[in-house]
Amino acid sequence: LSGDIIPLTLSASTTGATSTVSGGEVNLPDAGTYLVSYSVNGSVPTDTTSVSLYLNGVAIPNETLTESGGTNGLSSLSKTILITTTGASTLAIYNTSADTLTVSNAGLTVLRSV
């Protein structure tokens, strides 16, 4: 549904990683600068797919991706950004389309800069 978190599960992590995934959110335990890549492939009945990256439950400004029409009604959205957190934080991708999003693939990769 519109406004729903897009489900994510942990598929791989590097040795010594301290981030976890819970309830579709990536938990970042430490303050720092992170390279974040997020992507969603899916479709909506209205043919306009929109997803947003959220930090601590709030949409990050200018991080809403929208595609109208997609190939055969399917949209492929992705972006890579740098974010800085001041403490423990969560990241999540939300469906911000006007309709239910049928997700075929979604990903969120987070690398902490040291």
N, C-alpha and C positions, 0 to 999 in steps of 0.2 A: 504494500500500500504506500501511497505517498506519505513521506515523513518517517517511514520505517528505516531502521538500520539495515544495511546489507550484510548478511551473515558472512563471517570470516572464520577460518580455522587456521591454526598454526600448521604450516606444512614443512618448514625447515627453519633452523636457527644455527647461528655460528657458535662455536665453542666459547663459553664464557658469556654468552648473551644473557642479559637480565630482563629483557622485554618479554611479556607474556601476552596471550590472547584470551579474552574472556568476554562472553556475551556479545561477540562481534566487534569488540574494541581491542586495539593494541594498547597495552599498558606500558608506558615509558616511566620507569622508576626514578630517573634522574634528570635534573636540569641539564640543558645542553642544546647544541645545534644538531639538527637531524636532516639528512637527505631523505625525502619521502617521495616515493613513486606510487601512484594509485591508478587503478584501471577497473573498468566495468564493461562487460559485453552483455547486451540484453535487448529487450524490446518492450514497448508499451503499446496498448491498443490505439492510443491517439497519435502514434508515430513521432512523438517528440520526447526523447529520453533526456533526463536531467538528473545529475548526481552531484552531491556536495561533500567536501571533506570537512569534518568537524574536529575541533580541538576542545577537549573538556566539555563536550555537549553543546558547543556553540559553533555555528558555521563560520569557517575562516573566510574573511572578505576576499573576493575575487577567485575563490576556489570552487565555483560551481561550473560544471561542464555540461553543455547542452548540445544535442545533435538532433536535427529534424530530418525525417525521411530515411536515414540510414539505408544500407544496402539490403534489399528484400525485407525491410522493416526492422532490421537488426542494427543496433548502434554499437560502436566501439569507441569508448572514451578513455583517455589516459593523459596523465600529466606528471611531471616531476618538479618538486619545489624544495626550498630550504625553509625550515622553521626553527625558531628558537623557543625553548620552554624555560620557565623560571623555577620549575619544580616538577614533581611527579605529575604526569599528564596522561590523557587518553586520546587516541586518534580513532576515528571511525568514518566510514563512508555511508551516506544516507541517500535514499531515493527521494529526490525533490521534484520528480515528475508529477504531473497532474493526475496520473493514473498508477495502477499497479505495474511494477516493473518485473518482468520475467528475466531473471539473471541466468546467463549461461556460464559466465566466468567472472570472478572478481578477485582483485589482488591489491595488497597494500604491503610495500616493502619499505622498511625503515632502517637506515644506517646512521649511527651516531658518529659525529665528527669528534676527533680527539686532538 
